[in-house]
Amino acid sequence: MHKRIALTLALSLLCAGAFAQQITRVAVIDLQKVYTTYYKDSQAVRAFEEEKQAVNDEIKRLGEEIKELQKQRLDVLSAGDSQALKTFDEALYRKAQFLSDYVKIKQAELDAKADALSKGDAFVQMLYRTVQAISESEGFSLVITSRNADDVGSSVLWFSPMIDITDKVIQALLGA
């Protein structure tokens, strides 16, 4: 009798564990394609994306300046000029501090603009609700944005076209 109860309990726990696990389904959306399809409606979003790219370009430029100073510093270090080395160290410190401050300030500005955009722009709100509705109805737990699988700048290295919900979102927006 005890063996039967223990066996039943073990089977119950095993089944509960199996049902408790969920498989995460992932979808991919090409937001640039959606923005292009809704060119007029997505003006605010595209302007934000351009500003974000400009900030990233400036951060990259400042980083390159620091790398160049570091290379020059190595030359001065090998020459043994301690006064010039001190000057390079001070310049490097100032540039690095400026870059750090710039990143913090610009990130805060971009975060505030993104928050305002998500709360105030009707197109962004409609897009979010549409993505959410399609994702929930099709059982996706996660939606990743990607320009496309061939784009070198994409954060997604590969995805199956079967999980791309871009066209479904566009069709749903057309019906909205």
N, C-alpha and C positions, 0 to 999 in steps of 0.2 A: 504494500500500500504506500509506504514512504517513497519507494523507488518511482512509483507512478506519479506521485505529486511532484517529486523532484524533477522528473523528466518533463512533465507538463509545464512546470515553472521555467525550466531551462529553454524549452521550445518557445514559450511566451516571450521571454527576454530576447531570444534570438530574432523572433519575428518583429518585435517592437523596434529593435535596433535597425533591422533592414528597412522598415517603413519610416523610421526617423530620418534616415539619410535622404537628402534631396540632391538631385543632379542639377548642377548649375548649367543653364543654357545661356549661351552668349549670342548676341546679334551685333551686326556691324551696320553703321549708317554713314553715308557719304554726305556730310552736312554741306560741303561746298556745292554739290549737285543740287541739293534742296535750295540753297541760297541762290544759285543760278536760275533755277526754275521759278523762284519767287523773287526775282531781281529787285523789283520796286519795293516789295514788302520787307525785304531783308537788308535795306540800306543801312539801318542803325547797326545791325550785327556785322555787316561787312566793314563798316567804318571802324568798329571796335577791333575787328581782326587785323585791319591794316595798322591801327595804332599799336596793337600788341606786337606785330611783326617789326615795326619801327623801333620799339623799345628793345626787342631781342637783337636787332641789328646793331643798335648802339652798345648794348652790353658786350656783344661779340667784338666790336671795334675797340672798346676800352680794354677788353681782355687781351687783344692782340698788341695794344700799346704796352701793356704790362709785360707781355712775353718778350717784346723787343727790348725793353729796358733791362730785363733779366739777362738777355744775351749780351748786351753792352756791358752790364755789370761783370759778367764773367771775364770779358776782355780786360776790364780795368783791374779785376782781382788778379789775373795772371800777370799783369804789368807791375803789380805791387804798389800802386799809387793809393795810399791810405786816405788822403784827403778827397780824391775823386770817388773812392769807394764809399766814403761817408755821404757824399752828395748823392750818389746813385741810390744808396739805401734809404735816404730821406725821400727822394723822389718816388721810389717804389712804394714806400709806406703811404705817402700821400695819395698816389694813384690807386693803390689797393683799398684804402679807406674810402676814397671817393666812389669807387666801383661798388663797394659794399653798401654805402649809403644810398647810392643811385638805385641799386637793385631793390632795397627795402622800400624806398619812397615810391618808385614806379610800380612795384608789385602791389602796394597798398592802394595806389590810384587805380590800377587795373582791376583789382578786386572790387573796389567801390563801384566802378563803372559797370562791371559785369553784374554785380548785385542789382544796381539800378536798372540795367537793361532787362534782367530776368524778371523784375517786378513790374516794370513800367511799359515794356514793349509788347503790344498785343500779338504780333507775329511770333515772338519768342515764346510767349505763354501758350499760344495755340500749338506751336511746334512741339513744345514739351508735353502738353496734354496728349497730342496725337501719338508721339513716340511711346508715352506711358501706356496708352490704351492698346496699341498694337502689341507692345511687349507683354503686357499682362494677359491679353487674349491668346497669345501664341506661346506663353509659358517661358519667356525669356527672363532671366534674373539680372542680366547685365547687358548694357548696350554700349559699344565702343565706337567712337567716331574715328573715321579714317577716310582720307580722300579717295584712295583706291589701292588695290594690292600692288600696282605697278609703281606707285609714287615712292620715291626714295625717302622723302621727308615724312612718310607715314610712321606713326607710332606702332602700327600693327605690321608685323613682318609677313604674315600670310593669313588668309581666311578663305573659307569656302564660300562661293557665291550663294550657297543655300541659306546662309545666315544673314545675308545682306537684306535689310528691311527698307532701304532707301526708297525704292519704287512704291512700296506699300504706303509709306508715310506720305509721299507726294500724292498718290491717288486718294488717300484719306483726306489730305488737305484740300484737294480739288473738290471733294464732295462736301467739305465743311462750309 
